[in-house]
Amino acid sequence: MVELEGSAYLYFADAEKNASSQIGNGSCESLECYMVLTKLEKTAIGTICFLTGPVTLMENALVLGVIATSVVLRQKPSYLFIGSLALADFFASWFFTMSFLDFHLFHRSDGPTAYLFKLGGVTMAFSSSVGSLLLTALDRYICIHQASSYKVLLTRQRALLSLLVLWSITIFLSSWPLMGWRCSTDLSPPCSRLFPYISRGYLACWTTFILVLLALILVAYSLILWKAHRHESSMTSLQGAAGTGQARMRMDIRLARTFGLILLILVGSWLPVLTFMLVDVSIILTHTQQRAFAFCSTLCLVNSAVNPLLYALRCRELRLALLQSLQRVCGFGKCKKCTKDLDPGMHSAGDNCAEVSDDEKLRARTTQLDSISEIVNNQSS
């Protein structure tokens, strides 16, 4: 008898829970159906954001400051793309951290216009970040496949024009919800379980846009690796030197590992978020899936924190420019001596395609190592 009463109680409890869930699916006027994090989850996500946000902000501000104060770096398309990436990640660290914590931790319920304005800032920043990564990959692709005519194909003016087009597209795309493309039913019922006031059509459009950018990045790096591998194989067969061939193969493997790490971090940061967005377009997500999406979205912020380490601070010229900036700031003799010894390398390091695109320099480097992967390593290390 007791067991029957217990079973009946569980049955009615489940029925009540399902009924309340169905009611919740019908309306979400107070935005409480989006604020699903538990106290422990708020603590974890708050810790991630409070630690990663300021670090990302300072890293990218440092990169922007170094590029802006260096006349040499400002003239090179490669560093203009890196500067655009740093600017986008700077905005992402600010907009995402503030809006995410404000909504999920402090339960601030903004009106449609205020919320969509904040979300538009986050969308613009992350879209520009991925777009800048694509321009960086295309820059390296042109460097490898058209090394002798790199300076002619990719001038500073064309680089600035491509950045202008990129930011114009991302700003325009991010402003569509503010211009009227939003959920037709408002919050009764909501169209998306991840973002209030957002239309499923817009969510599908933006997700597809980011997936296309990621696919183009993968294709660009794959073509770079294919070209490097072909060159390594041809030079090994021509010279027939086993020891040298093994050294070249090790360099080729290092190049593959470097690009593999870049792509692994990029795809690992973005694929979970984009997967949840695509699922949200087709079905109604549960609270557990919403909480999982909240954690996955912080991976995009972590990616913005890693980007300066992968793309900017690994470049020799940028590190030397940073040392020169530190010299001007500190003014000590020890700093001055340290950076003075490194000054000649600032102009002769051959750190990117702008330094190796001339035919004579390219032939000289080919005579020494005959490795096209070295050119890519010099650009990215």
N, C-alpha and C positions, 0 to 999 in steps of 0.2 A: 504493500500500500504506500509506504513511504517512497519506494523507488518510483512508483507511478506518479505520485505527486511531484517528485523531483523532475521527472521527465517532462511532465506537463508544464512545470515552471520554466524549464529550459526552452520548451517549444514556444511558449508565449513570449519569453524574453527575446528569442530570435525573431519571432514575428514582429514584435514591437521595434526591434532594431532595424529590420528590413523596411518597416513602414516609415520610420523616421528617415532612413536613407533615401527612400523614394520621395519623401517630402523635400528632403534637402536637394535632391536632383531637380526639383521643380523650381526652386527659387534660392537666390543667394544674395539678397539685398544688402546684408550687413558685412559681406566679404568674409564671414567666419569660415565658410567652407574652403577658403584658400589658406587660412591660418591654422595649419594642421600639425605643427611641430610640437612635440612634447617638451617638457622642461629640460630634460637631458639633451635632447636634440638641439634645442636652442643654445645650450651651453657649448656644445661641440661646434656647431656652425658659427656661433658668435666668436669663438676662439680662433677658428680658421680665418674668418674675415678680419678680425682685429689684428691678427698677425700678418696675414698675407697682403691685406690692403695697403697699409703704410709702407711695407717693404717694396711692393710693386710701384707705388707712387714715387718713392725716392730713387729706385733703380732707373726708371724711365726718365725722371727729371734729370738725373745725372747724365744719361745718354744724350738727351736733348740739349743740355747745356754745353756738353763737349762739342757736339756737331755744330751748334749755333756759333760758338766762339772760335772755331777753327776754319780759316779761309780755305785751306786745302781740302778738308772734308766736304765743305759745302759745295764744292765744284764738281764732285763726283756723284754720278747717278746712284751708285750702290749705297752710298751713305745717305742720300736723300730718301731712298726707300726704307733704310733702317731708321731714319728719323721719323718717317711717317708711321712706321710700326711702333716706335716709342711713344709718339703722340697719341696714337689710338689706345695703346695699353695704359697710358697715363690717364686718359679719360675713362677707360674701363674700370681702373682701380678706384677712381673717385665715384663715378655714377653708380656702378654696381654695388659697391660696399655700402654707400649711404642709402640707396633705395632698398636694397635687400634687407639690411638690418632694420631700417625704419618700418618695413612692412611685416616681416616675419618675427622679429624680436620685440618690437615696440608696438605692434598692432595698430599702426597709423592707417586709418581708412580715408584715403583721399577720394575726391570726386573723379569722374571720368577724365576730365581735361588734365588735371594735375597728375593723375596716375599715368595716363598715356604719354604725357610730356616726359616724365621720369623714365618710363620704359623706352621711349624713343631715344633718349640719351644713351641708355645701355645698349640698345640695338645698333645705333650708329657706331658706338665705340668698338663693339665686337665685330661688326661687319667690316669696318675699316681695318681692324687688326688682321683678320683673315685675308682681306684684299691686299694689304701690304705684304703679307707673307707670299701671296701669289706673285706680286711684282718682283719680290726678291728672288723667287725661284725662276721667273722668266729672265731676270737679269743674269743669273748664273747660266741659264740655258743658252742665251745669246753669247755669253762669254766663251762657252765651250764650242758651240757649233759655228760661230762666226767670229773667231778670235781676231783675225787680221783686220776685220772691218768693224770691230766693236765700237770704236769711237765715232764712226760715221753713223752707224745704226742707232746707237743709244746716246744721244747728246743730252746735255743738261736741260735744254729746253724741252726735249721730248719727255724726259723723266718728270719734269714739273707738270707738263701737260697731262701725262698719265695719272699723276697724283691728283690733279684737279678733277679729272674725270671720275676717278675712284671715289673721292670724297663727295662729289656732287651726287653720284649714284647712291651711295650709302645714306646720305642725308635725306635725299628724296624718298628712298625706300623706307626709311625709318619714320618718316612723317606721314605716311599713308593713314595710319589709324587716327591721327589728329585731324587729317583732312576729311575724314568721314568713313573710311573703310573700317568699321568696327562691328561688333556683334549687333545684329538687327533686333534681337530680343533683349538687349541690355543684360540684365542679370536674372531674368525671369522667363525661361531658365538661362543659365550662362552657356555660351558657346564653347568655351575652353575651360578645362579644370585646372589649367596651369597659370593662365593670365586672365584677370578680369577684363571685360569689355573688348577682348580681342576676338576677331572673327576667325573661324577655322580656315577660311580661304586665305586670309592674310598669313596665318601661321604656316600653312602649307607652302605658300609662296616664298616666305623668308627662309624656311628650312631648306627648300629646294635650292635657293640661291646659295646658301652656305655650302650645301653638299656639292654643288657644281664647282665652287671655288676650291674646295678640298680635293675634288677629283682632278682638277687641272694642276694643282700643286703636286699630286702624286705622279701625274703623267710627266711633268717637267723634270722632276728628280729622277724618274725612271729613265728618261731619255738621256740625262746627263750621265748616269751610271752606265748605260748601254754604250754611249760614245766613248767613255773612259775605258771600258773593258775592251772595246774593239781596238782602241789605240794601243793599249798595253799588249794585247795579243799580237798585233801586227809588228810592233817594235821588238817583241821577244823573238818572234820567228825570223825577223830580218837579221838581228845581231847574233842570235844563236848562243848567247852567253847564259849558261844555266844560273850562275850565281846572281848576275844582274837581273835576270828574268824573275827569279824568286824575290828579289828586293822590290822589283816593280809590282809584283803580285801582292806583296805585303802592303805596299802603298795603296793599291787598288782596293784591297780589303778594308784598309783603314777608312778610305773614302766611303765605301759602302756602309761601314759601321756608323760613321758620322751621320750620313743621310738617314740611315735606318733609325738612329736615335731621335733625330729631328721629327721624322714622320710618325714614329711610335708615340712620342709625346703629343704631337698635334692631333692625331686620330684618337688617341686614348682620352684626350681632354674633351673633344667635341662630339665624338660618336655617341656616348651615352645620352647626352642632352638632346641631340637631334633625334635619337631613337624615341625618346619619351614624347617629343613634340609631334613626330609622325603618328605615334599611337594615339595621342590626344586628339588628333584630327578625326580619327575613325571611331573611337569608343570613349566611354566615360571612365575616367581614371578613378581608382579608389584612393582613400586617404594614405594607404601604405605606398602606393605609387607616387602620390604627390610628395610625400616625405623623401622618397628616394630621389625624385627629381631635384628637390632642394639641395641635397648633398651633391648630386652630380653637377649642378650648376656652378658650385664653387670650384670645380675643376677648370672651368674657363678662366676664372680669376688666377688660379695657380699657373695656368699656361701663360697668362700675361706676365706673371712674375718670372717665369723661366725664359721667356723670349729674349730679354736683354743679355742673359748669359749665353744663349745659343747663337745669337745673330750679331750682337754688338760688341760685347766685351771680349770675344774671341778674336776680333780683328786687331792686328798688330798696330795699324795706323791709329785706330781709335784709342788704344791703350797708351800709345806714345803721346797723343794729343791730351789725354787725361793727365799724364805725368807733367806735361808742360803747363797745364792749367793749375795743377798742384804747386808747381814751382812758382807761378805768379802769385798764388795765394799765400804760400808759406814764406817765400823769399829767403829761405835759409841757404847757406852755402852748400850744405850736403845735398839738399834737393836739387840745387842748381847744377852741381857736378854730376849727379845721377842722370838728369835729363839731358845735360849737354852731351854726354857720351852717346846718348841714344838719338840725338838729332839727325845725324847723317842717315840713319835707317828710315827716317820719316819720309824721305823722298826716294829712297832706293830699294825699299823692301819688296817692291813688286807685289803688294798685298792684294791687289784686285786687277780686273781686266784692263783698267785704265793704264796700268803700268806695264802690261805685257802684250798689248794688242798690236804694237808695231811689228813689222815682219822681221826686222833684224833681231829684236829682243826675243821674239818667239823662236827664231832659229837658234839663237844662242842657248836658250834654255833647253831646247830639244837636243842640242848637241851634248849638254851636260847630263840630262837624265832621260830625255825622250819620253816624258810622261805628261800626258795632258791632265792627269789627276792631280799633279803638283800645282797646276794653275788654280784648280778648284780649291785645293787645300790652302793655298796662299790667300785666296779670297775669303775663306770661311774660318781661318785660324789666325 
